């Protein structure tokens, strides 16, 4: 039985791993968040790993407040870069494999076809730059895999799906940008695929092949399309109005196009990734169940 440590376990993705752990009988999990382990504290990380032997670390911890990062870059870099360096260094010494998550924000969004793992990065926000710095620091080490994802949502935490569902009960009309295109990602699908990846790794079926993957649900949409589908599935009577990015000013610019090419992970793991509408339906059912 392999032992897996999940950091940042109280967030969207971490909670999905908690749920999946209940049916992973050949994997033993440990879950930590800031209350149990401060991953920005090198001494604390080393002490924890000296006391707890693990084979894999899944790092779900991240600073994800895109606009707020523009005001407090030090905090973004601390969690998205420095903490990654600390964990990676500790993993190196102990021969632990590290799975780390990154973002579509490492790209500038100027492309008009899906971004592959080989495409040049060019982040334009503090958040994107801090995540890319974390990637660069990780690549100086060994035994790691980076998974970039986009438009993450789940039944847990704060996200676009839950915000639209909440606002649709409070307002008669919502305005949502219609000129930003991407692929929504259900955190459950990402967590499940990560565990498939670890299973392939431990069985030596993809060892030393790739160190970077892209993952999102299949299909593309705009935020406007996404919101319309959320409202449709949740049965809310609210009207969704499309607006341009220029009509909705924010501190951190959003990429106009951030669709990720997922062929590498699909081919290596021999998996079919669900369509975003299919996964959204499942997630909304779970949200409704948890709120009853």
Protein Blocks (a to p, Z undefined) as FASTA:
>chain_A
ZZdddehklbmklmmmmmmmmmmmkbccddddfklocckbmklmmmmmmmpccfbdcdfb
dcfbfklmmmmmmlmmmmmmmmmmmmmmmmmmnopacdddddfklpgolacbdcdfkbcc
ddfbfklmmmmmmmmmmmmmghiaddddehiacfehjdfklmmmmmmmmpmbdcddfkbc
cddddfklmmmmmmmmmmmmmnopmgokbfcdcdddediddfklmmmmmmmmnopabdcd
dddfklmccfbdcdfblcdcfklmmmmnopacddfklmmmmmmmmmmmmmZZ
